[in-house]
């Protein structure tokens, strides 16, 4: 729960900075935590699929020996 609160606070600070700089058109409009969560899930999935493909490739190569 604390991590979510910290993320939310950081994103609200980012939104405040964007408005101060006059870049409010680039604001995430509350979707920041959802986008960050999706990004993190995508990175985890990519790394796990890479590890699985390496493992399967090594098993296949060792079976050929």
CHARMM-style PDB file with segment names, atoms N, HN, CA, C and O in Angstrom:
ATOM      1  N   UNK     1       0.826  -1.191   0.000  1.00  0.00      PROA
ATOM      2  CA  UNK     1       0.000   0.000   0.000  1.00  0.00      PROA
ATOM      3  C   UNK     1       0.870   1.254   0.000  1.00  0.00      PROA
ATOM      4  O   UNK     1       0.534   2.244  -0.649  1.00  0.00      PROA
ATOM      5  N   UNK     2       1.981   1.213   0.723  1.00  0.00      PROA
ATOM      6  HN  UNK     2       2.254   0.409   1.250  1.00  0.00      PROA
ATOM      7  CA  UNK     2       2.865   2.369   0.808  1.00  0.00      PROA
ATOM      8  C   UNK     2       3.515   2.702  -0.524  1.00  0.00      PROA
ATOM      9  O   UNK     2       3.750   3.871  -0.833  1.00  0.00      PROA
ATOM     10  N   UNK     3       3.805   1.675  -1.313  1.00  0.00      PROA
ATOM     11  HN  UNK     3       3.614   0.725  -1.063  1.00  0.00      PROA
ATOM     12  CA  UNK     3       4.433   1.895  -2.620  1.00  0.00      PROA
ATOM     13  C   UNK     3       3.464   2.621  -3.543  1.00  0.00      PROA
ATOM     14  O   UNK     3       3.850   3.521  -4.289  1.00  0.00      PROA
ATOM     15  N   UNK     4       2.201   2.215  -3.481  1.00  0.00      PROA
ATOM     16  HN  UNK     4       1.887   1.485  -2.875  1.00  0.00      PROA
ATOM     17  CA  UNK     4       1.195   2.861  -4.318  1.00  0.00      PROA
ATOM     18  C   UNK     4       1.046   4.333  -3.952  1.00  0.00      PROA
ATOM     19  O   UNK     4       0.914   5.186  -4.830  1.00  0.00      PROA
ATOM     20  N   UNK     5       1.067   4.630  -2.655  1.00  0.00      PROA
ATOM     21  HN  UNK     5       1.174   3.938  -1.941  1.00  0.00      PROA
ATOM     22  CA  UNK     5       0.949   6.023  -2.202  1.00  0.00      PROA
ATOM     23  C   UNK     5       2.156   6.826  -2.666  1.00  0.00      PROA
ATOM     24  O   UNK     5       2.015   7.977  -3.081  1.00  0.00      PROA
ATOM     25  N   UNK     6       3.345   6.225  -2.598  1.00  0.00      PROA
ATOM     26  HN  UNK     6       3.459   5.291  -2.260  1.00  0.00      PROA
ATOM     27  CA  UNK     6       4.556   6.921  -3.038  1.00  0.00      PROA
ATOM     28  C   UNK     6       4.512   7.191  -4.540  1.00  0.00      PROA
ATOM     29  O   UNK     6       4.902   8.269  -4.988  1.00  0.00      PROA
ATOM     30  N   UNK     7       4.039   6.214  -5.320  1.00  0.00      PROA
ATOM     31  HN  UNK     7       3.723   5.338  -4.956  1.00  0.00      PROA
ATOM     32  CA  UNK     7       3.924   6.409  -6.772  1.00  0.00      PROA
ATOM     33  C   UNK     7       2.942   7.530  -7.081  1.00  0.00      PROA
ATOM     34  O   UNK     7       3.189   8.383  -7.934  1.00  0.00      PROA
ATOM     35  N   UNK     8       1.815   7.507  -6.361  1.00  0.00      PROA
ATOM     36  HN  UNK     8       1.615   6.814  -5.668  1.00  0.00      PROA
ATOM     37  CA  UNK     8       0.777   8.512  -6.592  1.00  0.00      PROA
ATOM     38  C   UNK     8       1.294   9.911  -6.274  1.00  0.00      PROA
ATOM     39  O   UNK     8       1.018  10.865  -7.002  1.00  0.00      PROA
ATOM     40  N   UNK     9       2.053  10.027  -5.168  1.00  0.00      PROA
ATOM     41  HN  UNK     9       2.277   9.252  -4.577  1.00  0.00      PROA
ATOM     42  CA  UNK     9       2.602  11.325  -4.779  1.00  0.00      PROA
ATOM     43  C   UNK     9       3.611  11.812  -5.820  1.00  0.00      PROA
ATOM     44  O   UNK     9       3.619  12.989  -6.180  1.00  0.00      PROA
ATOM     45  N   UNK    10       4.455  10.906  -6.298  1.00  0.00      PROA
ATOM     46  HN  UNK    10       4.448   9.949  -6.006  1.00  0.00      PROA
ATOM     47  CA  UNK    10       5.443  11.280  -7.309  1.00  0.00      PROA
ATOM     48  C   UNK    10       4.762  11.734  -8.590  1.00  0.00      PROA
ATOM     49  O   UNK    10       5.196  12.698  -9.221  1.00  0.00      PROA
ATOM     50  N   UNK    11       3.695  11.041  -8.975  1.00  0.00      PROA
ATOM     51  HN  UNK    11       3.342  10.258  -8.462  1.00  0.00      PROA
ATOM     52  CA  UNK    11       2.996  11.426 -10.198  1.00  0.00      PROA
ATOM     53  C   UNK    11       2.255  12.743 -10.036  1.00  0.00      PROA
ATOM     54  O   UNK    11       2.162  13.520 -10.987  1.00  0.00      PROA
ATOM     55  N   UNK    12       1.721  13.007  -8.838  1.00  0.00      PROA
ATOM     56  HN  UNK    12       1.796  12.376  -8.066  1.00  0.00      PROA
ATOM     57  CA  UNK    12       1.055  14.294  -8.642  1.00  0.00      PROA
ATOM     58  C   UNK    12       2.079  15.425  -8.662  1.00  0.00      PROA
ATOM     59  O   UNK    12       1.787  16.523  -9.135  1.00  0.00      PROA
ATOM     60  N   UNK    13       3.286  15.154  -8.146  1.00  0.00      PROA
ATOM     61  HN  UNK    13       3.524  14.262  -7.763  1.00  0.00      PROA
ATOM     62  CA  UNK    13       4.350  16.160  -8.221  1.00  0.00      PROA
ATOM     63  C   UNK    13       4.749  16.389  -9.677  1.00  0.00      PROA
ATOM     64  O   UNK    13       5.020  17.520 -10.081  1.00  0.00      PROA
ATOM     65  N   UNK    14       4.784  15.318 -10.457  1.00  0.00      PROA
ATOM     66  HN  UNK    14       4.564  14.399 -10.129  1.00  0.00      PROA
ATOM     67  CA  UNK    14       5.110  15.445 -11.879  1.00  0.00      PROA
ATOM     68  C   UNK    14       4.047  16.261 -12.602  1.00  0.00      PROA
ATOM     69  O   UNK    14       4.371  17.113 -13.430  1.00  0.00      PROA
ATOM     70  N   UNK    15       2.781  16.004 -12.295  1.00  0.00      PROA
ATOM     71  HN  UNK    15       2.518  15.312 -11.623  1.00  0.00      PROA
ATOM     72  CA  UNK    15       1.697  16.780 -12.903  1.00  0.00      PROA
ATOM     73  C   UNK    15       1.805  18.258 -12.534  1.00  0.00      PROA
ATOM     74  O   UNK    15       1.586  19.128 -13.377  1.00  0.00      PROA
ATOM     75  N   UNK    16       2.145  18.541 -11.263  1.00  0.00      PROA
ATOM     76  HN  UNK    16       2.323  17.834 -10.579  1.00  0.00      PROA
ATOM     77  CA  UNK    16       2.298  19.931 -10.828  1.00  0.00      PROA
ATOM     78  C   UNK    16       3.451  20.600 -11.575  1.00  0.00      PROA
ATOM     79  O   UNK    16       3.344  21.760 -11.975  1.00  0.00      PROA
ATOM     80  N   UNK    17       4.543  19.879 -11.760  1.00  0.00      PROA
ATOM     81  HN  UNK    17       4.630  18.938 -11.435  1.00  0.00      PROA
ATOM     82  CA  UNK    17       5.686  20.427 -12.493  1.00  0.00      PROA
ATOM     83  C   UNK    17       5.323  20.702 -13.946  1.00  0.00      PROA
ATOM     84  O   UNK    17       5.708  21.731 -14.501  1.00  0.00      PROA
ATOM     85  N   UNK    18       4.583  19.783 -14.562  1.00  0.00      PROA
ATOM     86  HN  UNK    18       4.270  18.947 -14.111  1.00  0.00      PROA
ATOM     87  CA  UNK    18       4.166  19.976 -15.956  1.00  0.00      PROA
ATOM     88  C   UNK    18       3.288  21.215 -16.089  1.00  0.00      PROA
ATOM     89  O   UNK    18       3.428  21.972 -17.050  1.00  0.00      PROA
ATOM     90  N   UNK    19       2.388  21.429 -15.139  1.00  0.00      PROA
ATOM     91  HN  UNK    19       2.274  20.814 -14.358  1.00  0.00      PROA
ATOM     92  CA  UNK    19       1.523  22.604 -15.191  1.00  0.00      PROA
ATOM     93  C   UNK    19       2.325  23.875 -14.973  1.00  0.00      PROA
ATOM     94  O   UNK    19       2.061  24.896 -15.608  1.00  0.00      PROA
ATOM     95  N   UNK    20       3.309  23.818 -14.073  1.00  0.00      PROA
ATOM     96  HN  UNK    20       3.524  22.989 -13.557  1.00  0.00      PROA
ATOM     97  CA  UNK    20       4.152  24.984 -13.815  1.00  0.00      PROA
ATOM     98  C   UNK    20       4.941  25.368 -15.058  1.00  0.00      PROA
ATOM     99  O   UNK    20       5.112  26.552 -15.351  1.00  0.00      PROA
ATOM    100  N   UNK    21       5.417  24.377 -15.780  1.00  0.00      PROA
ATOM    101  HN  UNK    21       5.278  23.416 -15.543  1.00  0.00      PROA
ATOM    102  CA  UNK    21       6.199  24.635 -16.991  1.00  0.00      PROA
ATOM    103  C   UNK    21       5.324  24.940 -18.202  1.00  0.00      PROA
ATOM    104  O   UNK    21       5.831  25.237 -19.284  1.00  0.00      PROA
ATOM    105  N   UNK    22       4.016  24.866 -18.016  1.00  0.00      PROA
ATOM    106  HN  UNK    22       3.604  24.625 -17.137  1.00  0.00      PROA
ATOM    107  CA  UNK    22       3.111  25.148 -19.122  1.00  0.00      PROA
ATOM    108  C   UNK    22       2.965  23.983 -20.073  1.00  0.00      PROA
ATOM    109  O   UNK    22       2.605  24.166 -21.236  1.00  0.00      PROA
ATOM    110  N   UNK    23       3.241  22.795 -19.590  1.00  0.00      PROA
ATOM    111  HN  UNK    23       3.534  22.647 -18.645  1.00  0.00      PROA
ATOM    112  CA  UNK    23       3.160  21.598 -20.426  1.00  0.00      PROA
ATOM    113  C   UNK    23       2.000  20.707 -19.990  1.00  0.00      PROA
ATOM    114  O   UNK    23       2.114  19.482 -20.013  1.00  0.00      PROA
ATOM    115  N   UNK    24       0.898  21.312 -19.598  1.00  0.00      PROA
ATOM    116  HN  UNK    24       0.805  22.308 -19.579  1.00  0.00      PROA
ATOM    117  CA  UNK    24      -0.218  20.518 -19.079  1.00  0.00      PROA
ATOM    118  C   UNK    24      -0.838  19.621 -20.149  1.00  0.00      PROA
ATOM    119  O   UNK    24      -1.546  18.672 -19.812  1.00  0.00      PROA
ATOM    120  N   UNK    25      -0.591  19.896 -21.415  1.00  0.00      PROA
ATOM    121  HN  UNK    25      -0.016  20.666 -21.688  1.00  0.00      PROA
ATOM    122  CA  UNK    25      -1.120  19.043 -22.482  1.00  0.00      PROA
ATOM    123  C   UNK    25      -0.468  17.664 -22.448  1.00  0.00      PROA
ATOM    124  O   UNK    25      -1.035  16.696 -22.955  1.00  0.00      PROA
ATOM    125  N   UNK    26       0.726  17.570 -21.851  1.00  0.00      PROA
ATOM    126  HN  UNK    26       1.187  18.356 -21.439  1.00  0.00      PROA
ATOM    127  CA  UNK    26       1.428  16.293 -21.766  1.00  0.00      PROA
ATOM    128  C   UNK    26       1.154  15.568 -20.455  1.00  0.00      PROA
ATOM    129  O   UNK    26       1.788  14.554 -20.165  1.00  0.00      PROA
ATOM    130  N   UNK    27       0.226  16.071 -19.668  1.00  0.00      PROA
ATOM    131  HN  UNK    27      -0.289  16.895 -19.903  1.00  0.00      PROA
ATOM    132  CA  UNK    27      -0.102  15.458 -18.381  1.00  0.00      PROA
ATOM    133  C   UNK    27      -0.717  14.080 -18.600  1.00  0.00      PROA
ATOM    134  O   UNK    27      -1.356  13.825 -19.621  1.00  0.00      PROA
ATOM    135  N   UNK    28      -0.515  13.203 -17.630  1.00  0.00      PROA
ATOM    136  HN  UNK    28       0.004  13.411 -16.800  1.00  0.00      PROA
ATOM    137  CA  UNK    28      -1.052  11.849 -17.737  1.00  0.00      PROA
ATOM    138  C   UNK    28      -2.506  11.773 -17.292  1.00  0.00      PROA
ATOM    139  O   UNK    28      -3.147  10.735 -17.456  1.00  0.00      PROA
ATOM    140  N   UNK    29      -3.026  12.839 -16.741  1.00  0.00      PROA
ATOM    141  HN  UNK    29      -2.506  13.682 -16.608  1.00  0.00      PROA
ATOM    142  CA  UNK    29      -4.436  12.963 -16.347  1.00  0.00      PROA
ATOM    143  C   UNK    29      -4.925  11.791 -15.499  1.00  0.00      PROA
ATOM    144  O   UNK    29      -6.023  11.279 -15.719  1.00  0.00      PROA
ATOM    145  N   UNK    30      -4.120  11.370 -14.538  1.00  0.00      PROA
ATOM    146  HN  UNK    30      -3.228  11.785 -14.359  1.00  0.00      PROA
ATOM    147  CA  UNK    30      -4.529  10.318 -13.623  1.00  0.00      PROA
ATOM    148  C   UNK    30      -4.259   8.900 -14.094  1.00  0.00      PROA
ATOM    149  O   UNK    30      -4.466   7.950 -13.338  1.00  0.00      PROA
ATOM    150  N   UNK    31      -3.803   8.741 -15.321  1.00  0.00      PROA
ATOM    151  HN  UNK    31      -3.635   9.512 -15.934  1.00  0.00      PROA
ATOM    152  CA  UNK    31      -3.537   7.404 -15.848  1.00  0.00      PROA
ATOM    153  C   UNK    31      -2.090   6.969 -15.630  1.00  0.00      PROA
ATOM    154  O   UNK    31      -1.701   5.880 -16.052  1.00  0.00      PROA
ATOM    155  N   UNK    32      -1.300   7.803 -14.980  1.00  0.00      PROA
ATOM    156  HN  UNK    32      -1.616   8.687 -14.637  1.00  0.00      PROA
ATOM    157  CA  UNK    32       0.111   7.494 -14.759  1.00  0.00      PROA
ATOM    158  C   UNK    32       0.358   6.173 -14.051  1.00  0.00      PROA
ATOM    159  O   UNK    32       1.137   5.358 -14.544  1.00  0.00      PROA
ATOM    160  N   UNK    33      -0.289   5.933 -12.896  1.00  0.00      PROA
ATOM    161  HN  UNK    33      -0.922   6.596 -12.496  1.00  0.00      PROA
ATOM    162  CA  UNK    33      -0.043   4.664 -12.202  1.00  0.00      PROA
ATOM    163  C   UNK    33      -0.414   3.448 -13.048  1.00  0.00      PROA
ATOM    164  O   UNK    33       0.281   2.432 -13.020  1.00  0.00      PROA
ATOM    165  N   UNK    34      -1.490   3.552 -13.783  1.00  0.00      PROA
ATOM    166  HN  UNK    34      -2.055   4.377 -13.805  1.00  0.00      PROA
ATOM    167  CA  UNK    34      -1.914   2.441 -14.635  1.00  0.00      PROA
ATOM    168  C   UNK    34      -0.909   2.210 -15.763  1.00  0.00      PROA
ATOM    169  O   UNK    34      -0.596   1.066 -16.094  1.00  0.00      PROA
ATOM    170  N   UNK    35      -0.407   3.291 -16.350  1.00  0.00      PROA
ATOM    171  HN  UNK    35      -0.662   4.220 -16.082  1.00  0.00      PROA
ATOM    172  CA  UNK    35       0.586   3.159 -17.416  1.00  0.00      PROA
ATOM    173  C   UNK    35       1.897   2.594 -16.884  1.00  0.00      PROA
ATOM    174  O   UNK    35       2.528   1.764 -17.538  1.00  0.00      PROA
ATOM    175  N   UNK    36       2.311   3.044 -15.693  1.00  0.00      PROA
ATOM    176  HN  UNK    36       1.798   3.718 -15.161  1.00  0.00      PROA
ATOM    177  CA  UNK    36       3.538   2.515 -15.103  1.00  0.00      PROA
ATOM    178  C   UNK    36       3.395   1.035 -14.765  1.00  0.00      PROA
ATOM    179  O   UNK    36       4.324   0.254 -14.972  1.00  0.00      PROA
ATOM    180  N   UNK    37       2.243   0.655 -14.251  1.00  0.00      PROA
ATOM    181  HN  UNK    37       1.488   1.290 -14.083  1.00  0.00      PROA
ATOM    182  CA  UNK    37       2.007  -0.748 -13.925  1.00  0.00      PROA
ATOM    183  C   UNK    37       2.030  -1.606 -15.188  1.00  0.00      PROA
ATOM    184  O   UNK    37       2.596  -2.699 -15.182  1.00  0.00      PROA
ATOM    185  N   UNK    38       1.428  -1.129 -16.251  1.00  0.00      PROA
ATOM    186  HN  UNK    38       0.968  -0.242 -16.255  1.00  0.00      PROA
ATOM    187  CA  UNK    38       1.443  -1.858 -17.517  1.00  0.00      PROA
ATOM    188  C   UNK    38       2.835  -1.955 -18.113  1.00  0.00      PROA
ATOM    189  O   UNK    38       3.207  -2.985 -18.675  1.00  0.00      PROA
ATOM    190  N   UNK    39       3.600  -0.883 -17.992  1.00  0.00      PROA
ATOM    191  HN  UNK    39       3.297  -0.046 -17.535  1.00  0.00      PROA
ATOM    192  CA  UNK    39       4.979  -0.887 -18.488  1.00  0.00      PROA
ATOM    193  C   UNK    39       5.818  -1.901 -17.728  1.00  0.00      PROA
ATOM    194  O   UNK    39       6.573  -2.669 -18.324  1.00  0.00      PROA
ATOM    195  N   UNK    40       5.678  -1.895 -16.393  1.00  0.00      PROA
ATOM    196  HN  UNK    40       5.065  -1.271 -15.909  1.00  0.00      PROA
ATOM    197  CA  UNK    40       6.442  -2.829 -15.563  1.00  0.00      PROA
ATOM    198  C   UNK    40       6.048  -4.279 -15.887  1.00  0.00      PROA
ATOM    199  O   UNK    40       6.913  -5.152 -15.957  1.00  0.00      PROA
ATOM    200  N   UNK    41       4.758  -4.535 -16.082  1.00  0.00      PROA
ATOM    201  HN  UNK    41       4.056  -3.825 -16.025  1.00  0.00      PROA
ATOM    202  CA  UNK    41       4.293  -5.883 -16.420  1.00  0.00      PROA
ATOM    203  C   UNK    41       4.866  -6.320 -17.771  1.00  0.00      PROA
ATOM    204  O   UNK    41       5.250  -7.479 -17.929  1.00  0.00      PROA
ATOM    205  N   UNK    42       4.930  -5.415 -18.738  1.00  0.00      PROA
ATOM    206  HN  UNK    42       4.618  -4.473 -18.610  1.00  0.00      PROA
ATOM    207  CA  UNK    42       5.481  -5.727 -20.056  1.00  0.00      PROA
ATOM    208  C   UNK    42       6.960  -6.071 -19.962  1.00  0.00      PROA
ATOM    209  O   UNK    42       7.422  -7.017 -20.601  1.00  0.00      PROA
ATOM    210  N   UNK    43       7.702  -5.310 -19.169  1.00  0.00      PROA
ATOM    211  HN  UNK    43       7.327  -4.542 -18.650  1.00  0.00      PROA
ATOM    212  CA  UNK    43       9.136  -5.578 -18.998  1.00  0.00      PROA
ATOM    213  C   UNK    43       9.342  -6.933 -18.333  1.00  0.00      PROA
ATOM    214  O   UNK    43      10.197  -7.709 -18.761  1.00  0.00      PROA
ATOM    215  N   UNK    44       8.566  -7.226 -17.287  1.00  0.00      PROA
ATOM    216  HN  UNK    44       7.872  -6.596 -16.939  1.00  0.00      PROA
ATOM    217  CA  UNK    44       8.687  -8.521 -16.609  1.00  0.00      PROA
ATOM    218  C   UNK    44       8.370  -9.667 -17.565  1.00  0.00      PROA
ATOM    219  O   UNK    44       9.074 -10.676 -17.579  1.00  0.00      PROA
ATOM    220  N   UNK    45       7.326  -9.519 -18.355  1.00  0.00      PROA
ATOM    221  HN  UNK    45       6.753  -8.699 -18.344  1.00  0.00      PROA
ATOM    222  CA  UNK    45       6.939 -10.565 -19.303  1.00  0.00      PROA
ATOM    223  C   UNK    45       8.027 -10.784 -20.356  1.00  0.00      PROA
ATOM    224  O   UNK    45       8.317 -11.924 -20.717  1.00  0.00      PROA
ATOM    225  N   UNK    46       8.623  -9.711 -20.844  1.00  0.00      PROA
ATOM    226  HN  UNK    46       8.387  -8.785 -20.550  1.00  0.00      PROA
ATOM    227  CA  UNK    46       9.681  -9.828 -21.853  1.00  0.00      PROA
ATOM    228  C   UNK    46      10.907 -10.539 -21.289  1.00  0.00      PROA
ATOM    229  O   UNK    46      11.491 -11.397 -21.951  1.00  0.00      PROA
ATOM    230  N   UNK    47      11.296 -10.182 -20.066  1.00  0.00      PROA
ATOM    231  HN  UNK    47      10.822  -9.485 -19.528  1.00  0.00      PROA
ATOM    232  CA  UNK    47      12.471 -10.807 -19.451  1.00  0.00      PROA
ATOM    233  C   UNK    47      12.209 -12.285 -19.168  1.00  0.00      PROA
ATOM    234  O   UNK    47      13.076 -13.126 -19.406  1.00  0.00      PROA
ATOM    235  N   UNK    48      11.022 -12.601 -18.664  1.00  0.00      PROA
ATOM    236  HN  UNK    48      10.318 -11.918 -18.471  1.00  0.00      PROA
ATOM    237  CA  UNK    48      10.700 -14.000 -18.381  1.00  0.00      PROA
ATOM    238  C   UNK    48      10.616 -14.834 -19.656  1.00  0.00      PROA
ATOM    239  O   UNK    48      11.045 -15.988 -19.667  1.00  0.00      PROA
ATOM    240  N   UNK    49      10.075 -14.270 -20.718  1.00  0.00      PROA
ATOM    241  HN  UNK    49       9.726 -13.332 -20.709  1.00  0.00      PROA
ATOM    242  CA  UNK    49      10.005 -15.021 -21.974  1.00  0.00      PROA
ATOM    243  C   UNK    49      11.395 -15.216 -22.574  1.00  0.00      PROA
ATOM    244  O   UNK    49      11.658 -16.244 -23.198  1.00  0.00      PROA
ATOM    245  N   UNK    50      12.279 -14.249 -22.394  1.00  0.00      PROA
ATOM    246  HN  UNK    50      12.065 -13.415 -21.886  1.00  0.00      PROA
ATOM    247  CA  UNK    50      13.658 -14.404 -22.853  1.00  0.00      PROA
ATOM    248  C   UNK    50      14.349 -15.527 -22.087  1.00  0.00      PROA
ATOM    249  O   UNK    50      15.031 -16.364 -22.680  1.00  0.00      PROA
ATOM    250  N   UNK    51      14.170 -15.541 -20.767  1.00  0.00      PROA
ATOM    251  HN  UNK    51      13.616 -14.862 -20.286  1.00  0.00      PROA
ATOM    252  CA  UNK    51      14.780 -16.591 -19.952  1.00  0.00      PROA
ATOM    253  C   UNK    51      14.239 -17.968 -20.336  1.00  0.00      PROA
ATOM    254  O   UNK    51      15.000 -18.931 -20.426  1.00  0.00      PROA
ATOM    255  N   UNK    52      12.944 -18.063 -20.561  1.00  0.00      PROA
ATOM    256  HN  UNK    52      12.326 -17.280 -20.489  1.00  0.00      PROA
ATOM    257  CA  UNK    52      12.344 -19.338 -20.951  1.00  0.00      PROA
ATOM    258  C   UNK    52      12.858 -19.795 -22.315  1.00  0.00      PROA
ATOM    259  O   UNK    52      13.134 -20.979 -22.507  1.00  0.00      PROA
ATOM    260  N   UNK    53      12.987 -18.874 -23.252  1.00  0.00      PROA
ATOM    261  HN  UNK    53      12.762 -17.912 -23.096  1.00  0.00      PROA
ATOM    262  CA  UNK    53      13.469 -19.255 -24.586  1.00  0.00      PROA
ATOM    263  C   UNK    53      14.929 -19.701 -24.539  1.00  0.00      PROA
ATOM    264  O   UNK    53      15.318 -20.623 -25.257  1.00  0.00      PROA
ATOM    265  N   UNK    54      15.736 -19.058 -23.704  1.00  0.00      PROA
ATOM    266  HN  UNK    54      15.420 -18.309 -23.121  1.00  0.00      PROA
ATOM    267  CA  UNK    54      17.135 -19.487 -23.557  1.00  0.00      PROA
ATOM    268  C   UNK    54      17.188 -20.884 -22.947  1.00  0.00      PROA
ATOM    269  O   UNK    54      17.953 -21.738 -23.396  1.00  0.00      PROA
ATOM    270  N   UNK    55      16.370 -21.108 -21.922  1.00  0.00      PROA
ATOM    271  HN  UNK    55      15.748 -20.414 -21.558  1.00  0.00      PROA
ATOM    272  CA  UNK    55      16.335 -22.414 -21.269  1.00  0.00      PROA
ATOM    273  C   UNK    55      15.907 -23.507 -22.244  1.00  0.00      PROA
ATOM    274  O   UNK    55      16.534 -24.565 -22.302  1.00  0.00      PROA
ATOM    275  N   UNK    56      14.857 -23.263 -23.000  1.00  0.00      PROA
ATOM    276  HN  UNK    56      14.348 -22.403 -22.953  1.00  0.00      PROA
ATOM    277  CA  UNK    56      14.400 -24.252 -23.978  1.00  0.00      PROA
ATOM    278  C   UNK    56      15.441 -24.474 -25.075  1.00  0.00      PROA
ATOM    279  O   UNK    56      15.624 -25.599 -25.540  1.00  0.00      PROA
ATOM    280  N   UNK    57      16.115 -23.415 -25.484  1.00  0.00      PROA
ATOM    281  HN  UNK    57      15.967 -22.502 -25.106  1.00  0.00      PROA
ATOM    282  CA  UNK    57      17.164 -23.556 -26.490  1.00  0.00      PROA
ATOM    283  C   UNK    57      18.330 -24.381 -25.989  1.00  0.00      PROA
ATOM    284  O   UNK    57      18.881 -25.195 -26.730  1.00  0.00      PROA
ATOM    285  N   UNK    58      18.715 -24.178 -24.728  1.00  0.00      PROA
ATOM    286  HN  UNK    58      18.268 -23.516 -24.126  1.00  0.00      PROA
ATOM    287  CA  UNK    58      19.808 -24.967 -24.154  1.00  0.00      PROA
ATOM    288  C   UNK    58      19.414 -26.433 -23.997  1.00  0.00      PROA
ATOM    289  O   UNK    58      20.228 -27.326 -24.233  1.00  0.00      PROA
ATOM    290  N   UNK    59      18.173 -26.681 -23.602  1.00  0.00      PROA
ATOM    291  HN  UNK    59      17.512 -25.956 -23.411  1.00  0.00      PROA
ATOM    292  CA  UNK    59      17.697 -28.066 -23.486  1.00  0.00      PROA
ATOM    293  C   UNK    59      17.702 -28.724 -24.868  1.00  0.00      PROA
ATOM    294  O   UNK    59      18.133 -29.869 -25.006  1.00  0.00      PROA
ATOM    295  N   UNK    60      17.233 -28.022 -25.869  1.00  0.00      PROA
ATOM    296  HN  UNK    60      16.883 -27.092 -25.756  1.00  0.00      PROA
ATOM    297  CA  UNK    60      17.221 -28.567 -27.223  1.00  0.00      PROA
ATOM    298  C   UNK    60      18.620 -28.813 -27.759  1.00  0.00      PROA
ATOM    299  O   UNK    60      18.871 -29.825 -28.413  1.00  0.00      PROA
ATOM    300  N   UNK    61      19.530 -27.892 -27.484  1.00  0.00      PROA
ATOM    301  HN  UNK    61      19.327 -27.069 -26.953  1.00  0.00      PROA
ATOM    302  CA  UNK    61      20.903 -28.050 -27.966  1.00  0.00      PROA
ATOM    303  C   UNK    61      21.609 -29.191 -27.241  1.00  0.00      PROA
ATOM    304  O   UNK    61      22.384 -29.929 -27.850  1.00  0.00      PROA
ATOM    305  N   UNK    62      21.347 -29.340 -25.950  1.00  0.00      PROA
ATOM    306  HN  UNK    62      20.718 -28.741 -25.455  1.00  0.00      PROA
ATOM    307  CA  UNK    62      21.997 -30.429 -25.211  1.00  0.00      PROA
ATOM    308  C   UNK    62      21.412 -31.788 -25.604  1.00  0.00      PROA
ATOM    309  O   UNK    62      22.110 -32.799 -25.529  1.00  0.00      PROA
ATOM    310  N   UNK    63      20.162 -31.826 -26.014  1.00  0.00      PROA
ATOM    311  HN  UNK    63      19.595 -31.005 -26.075  1.00  0.00      PROA
ATOM    312  CA  UNK    63      19.556 -33.084 -26.458  1.00  0.00      PROA
ATOM    313  C   UNK    63      20.149 -33.532 -27.786  1.00  0.00      PROA
ATOM    314  O   UNK    63      20.136 -34.719 -28.114  1.00  0.00      PROA
ATOM    315  N   UNK    64      20.658 -32.591 -28.532  1.00  0.00      PROA
ATOM    316  HN  UNK    64      20.668 -31.627 -28.265  1.00  0.00      PROA
ATOM    317  CA  UNK    64      21.233 -32.899 -29.843  1.00  0.00      PROA
ATOM    318  C   UNK    64      22.646 -33.484 -29.707  1.00  0.00      PROA
ATOM    319  O   UNK    64      23.147 -34.117 -30.636  1.00  0.00      PROA
ATOM    320  N   UNK    65      23.281 -33.273 -28.559  1.00  0.00      PROA
ATOM    321  HN  UNK    65      22.874 -32.759 -27.804  1.00  0.00      PROA
ATOM    322  CA  UNK    65      24.656 -33.757 -28.377  1.00  0.00      PROA
ATOM    323  C   UNK    65      24.733 -35.238 -28.285  1.00  0.00      PROA
ATOM    324  OT1 UNK    65      25.822 -35.791 -28.131  1.00  0.00      PROA
TER     325      UNK     65
END
